[in-house]
Amino acid sequence: MVYGGKPSRGCRTCRARRIKVRRALARPGFFPCADDWLTHFPPPFSQCDEGKPTCKQCAKSKRECAGYRNEFEIVHRDQTKSTVRRMTKALNKSRSTTTSTLPSPRPSPTRQQTPDPIATLTVPLAQRAICYFASNFLYVPLGHMPHGHMDYLVPLIDCAPPDSALRSAFNACAIAALGNREKANNVNLTNLSLREHTVALAKTHAALGNPATASSDATLATVLLLGLYESITAIKESRMLAWRSHVDGAIQIVKLRGREQMRSTKTGTLLFQAVRHQVLGRALTSGTPPPLGSDWWMDDIGDGSHLLPGAAMHRFALRASELRAEAAALLNGITRTVENIALMQNMAHRVYLLDQEIASCLLALPPNLRFKTLCWLSYEEVGLSPGRPNNYSKLEVFPGRVDMYPDFVTARTWNTARTIRLVLASLGIRLAAWLNMPADYRTTAEYARSKAICEDTIADVIASVPYHLGWHTKQPGLFGNDTDRSGFVCGHEDAIKALPAWFLVWALTCVKNHDMATDEQRIWVKGRLRYIADHVGMKYANLVNDLELRFPSMFIRQDGTMPSADPLRAGTFKGRPDPVSAKRTAVTTPRTPESMVSGGRRPSP
């Protein structure tokens, strides 16, 4: 609590008249500091003689004396209302530039003009939006967790001016995220966030045109926030194009900053790593190689001898995207010659080696970075009835294994590795189809190996979903005190957090679109994506959920190497076990990081 000065014991009328004088003197053209003026030249009526029942100042001016405050009210002042007034005034002042750049609505002749929603935004609602964003997206390192997510925003937001592009982008994301989860009375949070987003875009454009601010930390962080805004609010495919444009803009800023700036400060390094993660998503979703090459993006970690798991997965993802783009270029109209067959065989071998390298890296992780299986749930325990039609899309947990992770960032690292392995296994099947044409590629050893990896990896991703969506917080008796651990900037551990749900979207999309997922798994995953969009508020999940893709079969058909018995049209693969028996086998076969080397092969970690 700050010292607000000696409280006045004068009557309410004298104190009110003194306030009016202070406000009048503070107007343009008067003494710049009203308090100094009143201190040196007090007006004759400003001092109350505290006479009772009526003070002399009120009697002399023929005013009604409003009486005095009691002693308790003077000593213990409630400053809540004054604090709200000061915060509202500061908020309106910071938005003054915003209101001047937007067209004001024309007043209706029959109705009073609607007040500006920014000006009428109450302090509790503004604080709720900021606190919601901080408690759902800003993940900071703790003692047991050496990595965070978006923690670079904490010092940048603290130093950013109220009217900066960074503050506007931050407010847009915070209000949009809150608006997707809650409703506010008399305030349209969607329009409010869109207005903040528009202001942020205009200010970012101006910052990029200024050489002094084009490559600053604040500008780069603003562009990353604008990309996050598209994921929060995406309701049509055009928003994902906007996300890609923001990623491309961040890439250009990183190029402009150069390699020295990425290492100069901790914030610069964290920003570079954040852009690199966006580059991975851009490359893996579009099938294009990363711009500037994988070596350029891994320059911040030197020789890589002491890579954290997240950085190691970044390197694997960059190499996998380059490999997939190279293979796609070779498969585009290539003829079957001895030289080209040798090229394809070499490509298939490189895919195999990279996959084994990822598996070995996961096996070498220390125990504190591994997941653990907490329980196995039968069909009855998750709410299914054998022999009856069941709605898998409404289940919180898919029957089988439920895994727990040290933290959400570690869980994302594991699912990033699994996503890469799904991509590589699908690429291996695609290459096997070309190499064995016109024979059926599903009879090859490469297909059998890749199929086993995909099925195990899909099961691993599904087992991680309950942890990401907060199911573990509802089971305190089963999980002990682990549910109290949280690395978010503020707030308590909640059943649902937006950040881990956002981490989960891409992995679930890969599972949903993969040929090796069973119909029950696909229905359940689509239900979880719908839940993330509708209940968690990440609208991007609805977009990817509506995409009807299948890989690798769609790519194989595109290459013209699909055998006569089309597995996509038949709805099953040759040699694929019955879904029910496969799920029962999965439920009764324990799977832990320590049991991943068995039977002479390395299944998916």
C-alpha positions, 0 to 999 in steps of 0.5 A: 500500500502506498502513502496517499498523504495526510487525510483531511479531517475537514467537513465534506463540503470543504473537502469537495470545494478544495477538490474542485479548485485543484481540478480547475487549476490543473486545466491547460493554462493554469499552474501545471501542478495544482498541489504545489499551487494549493500548498503555497497559495491556499484559497481562503475557503480551503481550510476547514476550522472543523467547527461543530455542528457547522464549520465557519467556512460553510456558515460564511458562504451560506452553504449547508455543512455536510458533516464530518467523517468518523475517526475510523473512516479517516484512519482506515480509508477504502481506496477501492473506488479511487483505484478503479477510477485511476486505472480506468482513466489510465486505460482510457488514456492509453486507448486515445490513439486507438479511438482516433484511428478508427471511424466513429459510428454515426449517432442514431437520431432516435437512440443515444450513441453507444459508448466506446466499448474500450472506454467502458471496459471495467477494470475487473474484466481487463484484469480477468483477461490478462490473468486468464492469458497469463495463467493459460499461456505463459509457462515459466521455468521452475526448479524441476522444469528448466524450460518454459513457453512464451516466458520472454513476454514477461520482461517485454510486457513489463517494459512496453508502453501502454500504447505500444503494438506489443500491448495491443497484440497482447490485449487482443490475444488475452481478450480473445482467449477469455471471450472464447471461454466466458461471456461478458455482460454488455461487452462484445469481447470478440469485437473488442479483441478484433479492434485491438488486433487491428490496432496492433497490425497498424502499429506493427506495420509502422514499426517494421517501416522504422529501421530503429524498431524493425528488428527489436525484441518487442516487434518480433514478440508482437508478430508472434502474438499476432500469429497466436491470435489467429490460432485462438480466433481461427474460424475459416481457412483464411485465418490460417493463411494469415498465420502463415503470413505472420510466420513468414514475417517473423522469419524475415525479422530473424534474418534481419536481426542476424545471428549475433542478436539471437545470442546477445540476450536471453530474451533474444535467444528465447525469441529465436527458439519461438520463431524456430518452433513456428517454422517447424509447424509451417514446414510440417504442415505445408510439406516444404523445407524450412527456409534458410536450411536446418543448420541455420536454424540450429546455429544457437546451440553450437555443436549440439553436444548438450542439447535439451530434448526440445532443441533435439526434436527441433533438429530432427523435425527440421531434418525430417521436413527437408527429407520429405521435401526432397523425396516429394521432388524425386517422386514428382514424375520420376521414371523407373531407371536403375539410377533412379531406383538407387536414389529411391533406395538411398532415400528410404535408407536415410528415412530409416536412419533418421527414425532410428536416431529419434528413437535412440534419442528418446530412449536415452532421456533421463528418468525425470524427462520420461512419462509414466503409465498411471493406470489402465482403463477398461471399456466399462471404466470409461463408460462403454458398453460391450455389444452396444453402439457407443459414442467415442466422441464424448469420452474423456479417456480412450480405453487403455493406457493413461500416461503422466508427464513431468510437465506440459513442455516435456509432453510436447517434446514427446508428441513432437517426436511422435509426430515426426516419426509418423511423418517419417513412417508414412514417407517410408511406406510411400517410398516402398510403394514406388520401389515395389510397384507393381507389386503390393507394397503392403506385403513388404517388410518395410510396410510391416515395420512402419505399420508397427511404428505408426500403431504404437505411436498413435497409441502413445499420443492417445495415452497423452491426451488426458494429461494435456486436457487436465483429466489428472487434476480430477483424480487427486487420490490416484495421482498424489500431489503431482496435480499441484505442480504448475509452471504458469505465471499466475493462477492455480492448477486448473482442470483445463489449460489452453496451452497444453490443449494447443500443444495437442492439436497438431499431434491429434491432427496427424493421428486423425488423418493417418491410415493406421488409426482405427475408426474408434480412435479417429472418432475419439480424436475428432471429439477431442479436437472439437472439445479443444475448440468449443470448450478450451477456446482454441478455434484452430482445432475446428479448422483442422478437424474439418479437414478430411485427409488420409496419409500416406494413401492419398500421396501413394495414389497421387504418385500412381503407385497404389495397388489394385486393391485400394485400402482407402476405399476398402476401409482396411489394410491387408494383414491389419488386425481386427480393431477390437482385438487390437485394442484389447491387445493394447490394453493388456500389453504394458508399454513404458519407456523401459520396455521399448526394446523388445523382440529384436526391434525398436518400437515407437517410444 
